Amino acid sequence: MSDLKTRFEAAVAASKDLSERPDNATLLKIYSLYKQSTEGDAAGSRPSFTDMVARAKWDAWNAHKGKSTDQAMQDYIDLIESLS
């Protein structure tokens, strides 16, 4: 397993033990970077405006479209470390 993947998995574990709950914007960023790291670009169509939570999540994830897995992992690691 690569060093980056190991550090990413450690950051995912650390994200569950943050001392304070991040604000909603930061939670969306954590979610979107995780999804980009693990699944790549957002798939499917944009959720309906009636499902605001799903739409916000999809929009946040789609904002990373084209970002490489390695870059998304590094961005995730950096974000979690800044919150720890």
N, C-alpha and C positions, 0 to 999 in steps of 0.2 A: 504494500500500500504506500502511496506517495506521501511525502511529508505534508503537502498541502491538504490532502484528504484527511490525514490524521489530525491536523490542526483544525480543520473544518468540523470534524466530528466532535472534537473537544469543545469547540465554540458552541455547537448545538447543545451539548450537555450543559455548558455553562449558562446558556440562555435560559434554562429552566430554573436556575438558582440565582437570578439577579436580585440584589438587595432591595431594589424598588421596581415597581411595575412601570415600564416605559409608557409614555403618552401614546395616543392612538396613531399619530403620524409615524412614530418610531416603530410601533408594532407592525404597521403596514410595510415599512421598509424592511424589517426583519423577515416578515412573511415573504415579501416579493423576492428578496435576495436568496432565501432558502429555496423557493420554487425554481428560480432561474438556475441555481446551483444543481438542483436534483433532477429537474425535468426539462430544462432548456426554455425556449420561447413559449409564451402563453399560447395555449391551443384553444380551439373552439371559438364561438362567437361571444361578443361582449354581452354580459347579462343585461337583462331589462332594467330600466330605470326604477322599476318598482321593487327590485331587490338591491337596495342601496349598499348593503354590506358586501355581497358578492361582486357587485360592480366596482366598488372601491378596491377590493382585493385584486380583481382582474386588471384594472387600470394601473395599479401599482406594479404588478408583475409585468404587464405589457410595456411599461416604461423602460424595462431592461432588455427589450427585444434586441437581439444581435450580440448581446454581451456574452463572452465566452464563459464556459463553466468555471475555468480557473480564475478568471477575473471576478465572477460573481462570488465564488468561495472566498477569495481574498477580501472582497468588500464586506462580506458577511462577518468574517473573522475580525476585521478592523472595527466594524460597528459594535459587535459584542464586547470586544476588548475596551472600547471607549465607554461602555455602559457599566463595566465591572468595577 
